[in-house]
Amino acid sequence: MSDDIRILIVEDNKPYATTLQKLLETGESMSHVETFFDGESCLAALADQDYPKVDIIILDLQLPGIGGLAIIPRLKQLIPNLRIL
């Protein structure tokens, strides 16, 4: 279905990220939920032209390496209409 929502989780706490991903995947209109454990890997994936369209990112603000607040402008450059929680 074209109205499905694609969500990325960027969270370094693996048990929390896994639980959140499982919860979100139970939703009817969730086409795909993917987790990244650091900001760098998320940015690298989104910079790939072949990476599928993303609707929402659930972003931890305290990440190892580049923090959540620091990657927000870069995320918005890559996907201007992106919703970030």
C-alpha positions as MATLAB code, in Angstrom:
seq = 'MSDDIRILIVEDNKPYATTLQKLLETGESMSHVETFFDGESCLAALADQDYPKVDIIILDLQLPGIGGLAIIPRLKQLIPNLRIL';
ca = [
       0.000    0.000    0.000;
       1.382    3.438   -0.902;
       0.138    5.050    2.321;
       2.380    2.898    4.506;
       4.750    4.711    6.831;
       8.485    4.059    6.828;
      10.170    4.756   10.193;
      13.811    4.818   11.221;
      14.899    4.530   14.836;
      18.281    5.981   15.767;
      18.989    4.759   19.299;
      22.205    3.411   20.842;
      20.425    1.526   23.643;
      19.902   -1.780   21.827;
      17.254   -3.305   24.157;
      15.213   -0.099   24.024;
      15.592    0.197   20.231;
      14.601   -3.445   19.688;
      11.515   -3.121   21.884;
      10.467    0.093   20.164;
      10.956   -1.479   16.736;
       8.820   -4.500   17.674;
       6.067   -2.227   18.992;
       6.039   -0.095   15.869;
       6.033   -3.078   13.530;
       2.686   -4.184   14.957;
       0.966   -1.114   13.479;
      -1.233   -1.700   10.425;
       0.238    1.039    8.237;
       3.911    0.533    9.131;
       5.574   -0.705    5.979;
       9.040   -0.850    7.426;
      10.818   -0.010   10.644;
      14.619   -0.012   10.675;
      17.045    0.692   13.512;
      20.444    2.351   13.505;
      22.587    2.410   16.629;
      24.520    5.606   15.786;
      24.035    8.771   13.781;
      26.826    8.128   11.306;
      25.307    4.889    9.981;
      21.896    6.537    9.666;
      23.318    9.464    7.694;
      25.298    7.128    5.445;
      22.196    5.069    4.651;
      20.055    8.127    3.929;
      22.740    9.640    1.691;
      22.508    6.571   -0.562;
      20.251    7.485   -3.504;
      18.858    3.933   -3.585;
      17.732    4.003    0.048;
      13.906    3.928    0.297;
      11.922    7.044    1.202;
      11.679    7.683    4.957;
       8.704    9.398    6.615;
       9.700    9.610   10.286;
      12.878    9.285   12.326;
      12.764    8.613   16.052;
      16.055   10.105   17.153;
      17.950    9.717   20.419;
      19.615   13.022   21.280;
      22.526   11.460   23.170;
      24.293    9.180   20.720;
      27.924    8.083   20.612;
      29.955   10.057   18.091;
      27.772   12.660   16.419;
      24.840   13.433   18.707;
      21.194   13.623   17.779;
      20.982   17.408   17.835;
      24.045   17.689   15.599;
      22.621   15.444   12.873;
      19.206   17.109   12.628;
      20.359   19.781   10.126;
      22.055   17.101    8.012;
      18.928   14.939    8.078;
      16.819   17.901    6.962;
      19.259   18.573    4.113;
      18.857   15.006    2.896;
      15.069   14.850    3.397;
      13.542   18.340    3.799;
      10.013   17.124    4.714;
      11.256   14.565    7.224;
       9.482   14.370   10.579;
      11.838   13.912   13.509;
      10.743   12.813   16.982;
];
